[in-house]
Amino acid sequence: MTDPLRARLERLLKLPENAFCADCGARGPRWGSVKLGIFICPQCAGIHRKLGTHISFVQSVSIDKWKPAWVETAERVGNKVSNDYY
């Protein structure tokens, strides 16, 4: 049986606007800033980790268990909305 939260997260990653890192544009991001609601590559995830969790709390899409609120933030924001804003 598939975890419905994980399925929602994987669907988000398949959206064209989330297919590339929100910061550098690298293909196939597998990390997310759960506070910002964006998907990023491993290199940018390392940079986000250095910003501090009060700014950008980074989690792996593949390894970590995401909370429902984090997935909701990514659904609401995503890379396009974030890049348009920033």
ABEGO torsion letter per residue (X at the ends): XBBAAAAAAAAAAABAAAABBAAAGBBGBABBBAAAGBBBBAAAAAAAAAAEAAABBBBBAAABBBBAAAAAAAAABEAAAAAAAX
